[in-house]
Amino acid sequence: MQVLKKLIILQVLLLLLVSGTHIAAAVRTVKCAKAEEACRTPFFTVQCCKGLVCHGARVIGRAHLEYHCIMDKFGEG
């Protein structure tokens, strides 16, 4: 159990290292090329676009995967 916990911590640290991003980047507003484009930020956060500005949405998953915005029940991205 302890070995598994160490592996998970090591993997998270490795993913943060590989991303090469800084904490400050998570607070910035990101401009997108297209309205439906998804913008990635550190700490497993994906920002979904409304118009040409990204809006943050917490995502559980691996940092290196591509995520896309989905429509919510009110029809907004």
Contacts in CASP RR format, 6 or more apart in sequence:
PFRMAT RR
TARGET T0000
AUTHOR 0000-0000-0000
METHOD contacts of the structure
MODEL  1
MQVLKKLIILQVLLLLLVSGTHIAAAVRTVKCAKAEEACRTPFFTVQCCK
GLVCHGARVIGRAHLEYHCIMDKFGEG
15 62 0 8 1.000
15 63 0 8 1.000
15 64 0 8 1.000
16 42 0 8 1.000
16 43 0 8 1.000
16 63 0 8 1.000
18 63 0 8 1.000
18 64 0 8 1.000
19 42 0 8 1.000
19 63 0 8 1.000
19 64 0 8 1.000
21 41 0 8 1.000
21 42 0 8 1.000
22 42 0 8 1.000
23 42 0 8 1.000
25 41 0 8 1.000
25 42 0 8 1.000
26 41 0 8 1.000
26 42 0 8 1.000
26 43 0 8 1.000
26 45 0 8 1.000
29 53 0 8 1.000
29 54 0 8 1.000
30 39 0 8 1.000
30 41 0 8 1.000
30 47 0 8 1.000
30 53 0 8 1.000
30 54 0 8 1.000
31 52 0 8 1.000
31 53 0 8 1.000
31 54 0 8 1.000
32 39 0 8 1.000
32 49 0 8 1.000
32 51 0 8 1.000
32 52 0 8 1.000
32 53 0 8 1.000
32 54 0 8 1.000
34 49 0 8 1.000
35 49 0 8 1.000
35 50 0 8 1.000
35 51 0 8 1.000
35 52 0 8 1.000
36 49 0 8 1.000
36 68 0 8 1.000
36 69 0 8 1.000
37 49 0 8 1.000
37 69 0 8 1.000
38 46 0 8 1.000
38 47 0 8 1.000
38 48 0 8 1.000
38 49 0 8 1.000
38 66 0 8 1.000
38 67 0 8 1.000
38 68 0 8 1.000
38 69 0 8 1.000
39 46 0 8 1.000
39 47 0 8 1.000
39 49 0 8 1.000
39 54 0 8 1.000
40 46 0 8 1.000
40 47 0 8 1.000
40 63 0 8 1.000
40 67 0 8 1.000
41 47 0 8 1.000
41 56 0 8 1.000
42 63 0 8 1.000
43 63 0 8 1.000
44 58 0 8 1.000
44 59 0 8 1.000
44 60 0 8 1.000
44 61 0 8 1.000
44 62 0 8 1.000
44 63 0 8 1.000
45 56 0 8 1.000
45 57 0 8 1.000
45 58 0 8 1.000
45 59 0 8 1.000
46 56 0 8 1.000
46 57 0 8 1.000
46 59 0 8 1.000
46 67 0 8 1.000
47 54 0 8 1.000
47 55 0 8 1.000
47 56 0 8 1.000
47 57 0 8 1.000
48 54 0 8 1.000
48 55 0 8 1.000
48 56 0 8 1.000
48 57 0 8 1.000
48 69 0 8 1.000
48 77 0 8 1.000
49 55 0 8 1.000
49 69 0 8 1.000
49 77 0 8 1.000
50 76 0 8 1.000
50 77 0 8 1.000
57 69 0 8 1.000
59 67 0 8 1.000
69 77 0 8 1.000
70 77 0 8 1.000
71 77 0 8 1.000
END
